[in-house]
Amino acid sequence: MKKNIVLGITGASGSIYAVRLLEVVIAAGYDVHLSITPSAKLVLKQELELSVDLEAFKPSSLLLGDGIDTSDSKLSMMRQSAGISSGDSNVLSFEGGEPGVIHYHHHQDMTASIASGSFLTAGMVICPCSTGTLASVVNALSTNLIQRAAQVHLKERRKLIVVPRETPLSVPQIESMLRAAQAGMVVLPASPGFYHGVKTIQDRVDFVVARICDQLGIEHGLIRRWGT
Ligand SMILES: Cc1cc2nc3c(=O)[nH]c(=O)nc-3n(C[C@H](O)[C@H](O)[C@H](O)COP(=O)(O)O)c2cc1C
C-alpha cells in the first residue's frame, strides 16, 4: 500500500516550492492528498501563471507531465532556464515502483478522509504556509480542511511541516513560529541556502524541497549533500 502525504498549499509567496514538492513526492511513489486555499489559487496564477480550478481540479493544472503544453508558462520558463524538462527525473534517485497519485480535496470539504485521524498518513506539509494559516493552526482553528488536517496531525502526534514565507516578520508572526515549534511542528522557512553550487532558481527551489523531503524521510537526489 502506498504511503499518504498530505500537502496543503496556502496563499504565501513561493508557490513554485509546492509545485516542485508535489512532483517530487508523486515521483517518489507516495500518494499525495492535496488541498489548496483560494488565496493559494491567486498566488499560483500570479507567480506561475497556473490556472487552478478549485471546484473541478485537474492534476495537470499543477503537474508538468509529458504532453502538457506549458510552453508559455512562467514555471516552464523557469524550469527551462534551470535545465530541467517536463518529467525530468534528475529529481529522483528513487528506484522501482509506480509513481503516486494525487487525491484532491476541496478546502471546505470537512468530510474528506484527511479530516479524520483514522485515516493514516506519513505526515503533512503546508507549503508555502501563509502567516495567516500558521496563526490559525497554532490557535487550534479548523476553518478549512488544511487547518483541520493540521489539527489531526498534531493530535495524532504525526509529522507536520510548515513552510512559512514572509519578510520582515512581526512579533505575532515570530510568536506563531515559536508556538508551532513548541507544539511539535517542524518550522522550515522557505529560506534557501546558497552554499551548494547554486546557479539557478531551480537550485534554490530544490534546496528547500530537499529539506522538506528529508523531514518526510523521502529519498531524493535533488541536491548534492554537504561533505559528499
Ligand atoms: C501575490 C500574493 C502574495 C502573498 N504573499 C504572502 C506571503 O509571502 N506570506 C504571507 O503570509 N501572506 C502572503 N499573502 C497574503 C495571503 O495570501 C493572505 O493573508 C491570505 O488571507 C492567506 O490565506 P490562506 O492562508 O487561507 O491561504 C500573499 C497574497 C498575494 C495575493
The ligand as an SDF file (V2000), in Angstrom:
LIG
                    3D

 31 33  0  0  0  0  0  0  0  0999 V2000
    0.5190   37.5680   -4.6190 C   0  0  0  0  0  0  0  0  0  0  0  0
    0.3600   37.3740   -3.1320 C   0  0  0  0  0  0  0  0  0  0  0  0
    1.4440   37.0630   -2.3700 C   0  0  0  0  0  0  0  0  0  0  0  0
    1.3220   36.8590   -0.9890 C   0  0  0  0  0  0  0  0  0  0  0  0
    2.4250   36.5280   -0.2770 N   0  0  0  0  0  0  0  0  0  0  0  0
    2.3010   36.2470    1.0360 C   0  0  0  0  0  0  0  0  0  0  0  0
    3.4330   35.7670    1.7590 C   0  0  0  0  0  0  0  0  0  0  0  0
    4.5380   35.6330    1.2410 O   0  0  0  0  0  0  0  0  0  0  0  0
    3.2520   35.4410    3.0550 N   0  0  0  0  0  0  0  0  0  0  0  0
    2.0280   35.5520    3.6850 C   0  0  0  0  0  0  0  0  0  0  0  0
    1.9410   35.2100    4.8660 O   0  0  0  0  0  0  0  0  0  0  0  0
    0.9370   36.0080    3.0090 N   0  0  0  0  0  0  0  0  0  0  0  0
    1.0500   36.3470    1.7040 C   0  0  0  0  0  0  0  0  0  0  0  0
   -0.0470   36.7880    1.0030 N   0  0  0  0  0  0  0  0  0  0  0  0
   -1.2940   37.0380    1.7250 C   0  0  0  0  0  0  0  0  0  0  0  0
   -2.1280   35.7870    1.9240 C   0  0  0  0  0  0  0  0  0  0  0  0
   -2.4970   35.2330    0.6770 O   0  0  0  0  0  0  0  0  0  0  0  0
   -3.3850   36.1700    2.7300 C   0  0  0  0  0  0  0  0  0  0  0  0
   -3.0210   36.5050    4.0510 O   0  0  0  0  0  0  0  0  0  0  0  0
   -4.4320   35.0870    2.7470 C   0  0  0  0  0  0  0  0  0  0  0  0
   -5.5180   35.5110    3.5820 O   0  0  0  0  0  0  0  0  0  0  0  0
   -3.9070   33.7680    3.2420 C   0  0  0  0  0  0  0  0  0  0  0  0
   -4.9810   32.8420    3.2180 O   0  0  0  0  0  0  0  0  0  0  0  0
   -4.7320   31.2700    3.3270 P   0  0  0  0  0  0  0  0  0  0  0  0
   -3.8120   31.0670    4.4690 O   0  0  0  0  0  0  0  0  0  0  0  0
   -6.0980   30.7190    3.5840 O   0  0  0  0  0  0  0  0  0  0  0  0
   -4.1900   30.8080    2.0290 O   0  0  0  0  0  0  0  0  0  0  0  0
    0.0630   36.9990   -0.3810 C   0  0  0  0  0  0  0  0  0  0  0  0
   -1.0500   37.3200   -1.1550 C   0  0  0  0  0  0  0  0  0  0  0  0
   -0.9060   37.5050   -2.5220 C   0  0  0  0  0  0  0  0  0  0  0  0
   -2.1340   37.8280   -3.3510 C   0  0  0  0  0  0  0  0  0  0  0  0
  1  2  1  0
  2  3  1  0
  2 30  2  0
  3  4  2  0
  4  5  1  0
  4 28  1  0
  5  6  2  0
  6  7  1  0
  6 13  1  0
  7  8  2  0
  7  9  1  0
  9 10  1  0
 10 11  2  0
 10 12  1  0
 12 13  2  0
 13 14  1  0
 14 15  1  0
 14 28  1  0
 15 16  1  0
 16 17  1  0
 16 18  1  0
 18 19  1  0
 18 20  1  0
 20 21  1  0
 20 22  1  0
 22 23  1  0
 23 24  1  0
 24 25  2  0
 24 26  1  0
 24 27  1  0
 28 29  2  0
 29 30  1  0
 30 31  1  0
M  END
$$$$
